[in-house]
Amino acid sequence: MKNLVDVQYTDVIVIRVVLDNLNTHNESSFFENLGKKEAHRILRKLEFHYVPKHASWLNVAETEIGIMDAQCTDRRIKDRELLTREVNAWTVRWNRQKRKIEWTFTKQKADEKLGKYYVI
């Protein structure tokens, strides 16, 4: 986050950060790791948005990373170059399978459950 504030987006008013709900993804982590003054400086530029705990696209991404780990990277890989080649080859094979996600959370269910959060 420090890099986002100090290097990549120095000229913006606010940086919107989308996070999952991991217990370390909160402002107290900044204070624990950066100290009070530096944490306040960084946090002034950040605006956190948390993904829903259920039916999140992030769960899908985490599932795919788990599959990749089980099928490809669950071993010692000697260097970054080999890791890159292995992951790229796995990704090509995985994408050729054209697997689909079976969504059970319909738009209607989303509207019923999350409608109160919609900005109109």
N, C-alpha and C positions, 0 to 999 in steps of 0.2 A: 504494500500500500504506500509505503514511503516513496518508492520509485514512481508510482503513479502520480503522487502529489508533487514530488520534487523534480522529476525528469520528463515524464511523458505528457502530462496535462497541466503544465504550470500556468497556462493562461485562462483556464476555465474557472467559473465560480464554484461549481459543485461537480463532484464525481459520483455518479450513482453506481453502487456496487450491488450486484445480485449474488446472494449467498444461500446456501442450504442452512439447515437448522442445527448444524453441529455445535456442540456445547462450547467450543472455543471461538466460535464466530460471533464475538460480541466486543463491546468497547473496553471491557475490563482487561482483555488480552493486550490491548495497546498499552495500557498503564503498566501492566506487569512487565512488559518487554521493553518499553521505550522510556519509561519515566513520565512523570506528570506533565512537565512542560512540553516535551516532544509529542506526547500522545495528544494533548489538547491541540497543538499546532496541526497535526495530521488530521485529526477528527473533524476540525472545522471545515475541511474541504470535502468530507465524505458523507454520503447519504446512503444508508443501508436499506436494502429491500430483500426480504426473505421469501424464498419460494414456499409454496404450500407444503405442509408436512405429508400430505397424502396425495396420491395421483399426480406426482410431480414428474416432469420430463427428466429431472435430475436423477430420479430413481432408475429410469431407463438407461441413462448414461453410465451410472454406477454398475448396473447389471452388465452392460456390454464390456466395461473395463474388467469386471470380474471374469467374464468369459475369456477375454483376451489374455488375462493373467493365467488362467487355468490351461489354455491351449497354446500359449506362446511364450510368456515371460516368467513362468513359475520355475525359474532355474537361474543359475549364475551365468551372466552374460559378460564376457571379458572387457568389452569397451563400447563406447557410445555408437561407433560406426556399425558394429554388428547388431546392436540393439535397434538402430534405425532400420537396417535392412530387414531384420526379422519382423519388426512391427509392420513395416510397409508391406511385406509379403503376406503376412497374416491378414492385413486389412483388405488387400486385393481379393484373397480367397473368401473372406467373410462377406464382402460386398457382392461378389458374384452369386452368392447363395440367395440374395434378395429376400432375406428374412423380414417378416412383418411383425409388428407389435399388435397384439390383440387388445385393443383398448376396451375396457368395460365401463369407463367413466364417460358417459355420453355428454353431449352439449347440454341436453335438457337437465341431466343430473348436476352438471356443473353450474348451470344457471340457478337451480334450486338451492344448492348448497353454498355457492359463492356470490350470489346476486347482491348481497348486502355490501360486498367489497367493490362492486363496479362503480367506476366514476362516470357520471353521465354529463 
